[in-house]
Amino acid sequence: MSIKKTEKIWHNGKLIPWEDAQIHVLSHVVSYGSSVFEGIRCYDTKQGPAAFRLREHMRRLLNSGHIYRMECPYSLDELCAAAAEVVRESHLSSCYIRPIALRGYGDVGVNPLQNPIEVYIACWEWGAYLGSEALEQGVDVCVSSWARMAANTLPAMSKAGANYMNSQLIRMEAIANGYAEGIALDTNGYVSEGSGENIFLVQDGVVSTPPLASSVLPGITRNSILALCEDLAIPVREQMIPREMLYIADEVFFTGTAAEVTPLRSIDRITVGAGKRGTVTRRLQEEFFAILTGAKPDRHNWLTPVSALVGAGSLVR
Ligand SMILES: Cc1ncc(COP(=O)(O)O)c(C=O)c1O
């Protein structure tokens, strides 16, 4: 999906023109992958554009950096206010927000500590990630020949740019073989996650998802679905999932900011359940979207209307 340019990008406390958001080719991040980032959806609501779980995303950004000794020079409140400014400047009613913190230009060598930390926040218009029909019809996926990062190698709990080299391998292989997406196993052979999505299974009415110890990103959508299962009294377990459970599950679905809640129709050309969106997936999707569109009250306070934060003081004046 190509990026649709907007006017301004937030950089270290200032809104700058989109074209000026550039880095030097010798910035540390280019050679060594030293960045952490977020992806946040902003939905069109009666209160105007509202970011989904903005604080949780920005907290994860700070945590992702902290793991890498990369302390962000901006507070959680400042980052949330900055995202609101960027969305307001874009005049979009719904969009995707991309905060990135990276190690910039200065020193050369693996040691990143002498390089400045640059923080950018951009936003642009975005639709359904796995295709507009995917939410209803489901997608055909495969189990990847690539495993997710082994424990104590690249930390899966940090949403670091470097992890997405692994994601790219998973996704490119899936596309080359005619699938919409790949599911990675962890290095012990248990189900981990998609290249950019967490995964859930439904069997006999019980929902399960791999634990964080299976090399998964602690997805904000994953967390939201766990909360919705509890609200709807759907039994839910975080448990190690053997690969073959994917094939015999009644329903399997992906969750993620980009994928939202996307059913899987087949895995390795083996039909999942009835080969279409299952009843539990549908119920969770409906509840999820009802909250996001305002059809149901936002009982968990997941939505932050951008107007509530604009002027909260993120800009250097
Ligand atoms: C590898 C990976 N797993 C899971 C997710 C889902 O996380 P979230 O729901 O926070 O978008 C993402 C997307 O950010 C991801 O890139």
The ligand as an SDF file (V2000), in Angstrom:
LIG
                    3D

 16 16  0  0  0  0  0  0  0  0999 V2000
    5.1350   -8.6910   14.6490 C   0  0  0  0  0  0  0  0  0  0  0  0
    3.8420   -8.1270   15.0850 C   0  0  0  0  0  0  0  0  0  0  0  0
    3.0580   -8.8510   15.8900 N   0  0  0  0  0  0  0  0  0  0  0  0
    1.8680   -8.3740   16.3110 C   0  0  0  0  0  0  0  0  0  0  0  0
    1.4140   -7.1360   15.9280 C   0  0  0  0  0  0  0  0  0  0  0  0
    0.0900   -6.6270   16.4200 C   0  0  0  0  0  0  0  0  0  0  0  0
    0.2860   -5.6320   17.3840 O   0  0  0  0  0  0  0  0  0  0  0  0
   -0.7580   -4.4520   17.5680 P   0  0  0  0  0  0  0  0  0  0  0  0
   -2.0750   -5.0720   17.8370 O   0  0  0  0  0  0  0  0  0  0  0  0
   -0.2580   -3.6780   18.7220 O   0  0  0  0  0  0  0  0  0  0  0  0
   -0.7550   -3.6670   16.3020 O   0  0  0  0  0  0  0  0  0  0  0  0
    2.2060   -6.3400   15.0860 C   0  0  0  0  0  0  0  0  0  0  0  0
    1.7860   -5.0060   14.6810 C   0  0  0  0  0  0  0  0  0  0  0  0
    2.1830   -4.0400   15.2670 O   0  0  0  0  0  0  0  0  0  0  0  0
    3.4510   -6.8430   14.6650 C   0  0  0  0  0  0  0  0  0  0  0  0
    4.2270   -6.1330   13.8480 O   0  0  0  0  0  0  0  0  0  0  0  0
  1  2  1  0
  2  3  1  0
  2 15  2  0
  3  4  2  0
  4  5  1  0
  5  6  1  0
  5 12  2  0
  6  7  1  0
  7  8  1  0
  8  9  2  0
  8 10  1  0
  8 11  1  0
 12 13  1  0
 12 15  1  0
 13 14  2  0
 15 16  1  0
M  END
$$$$
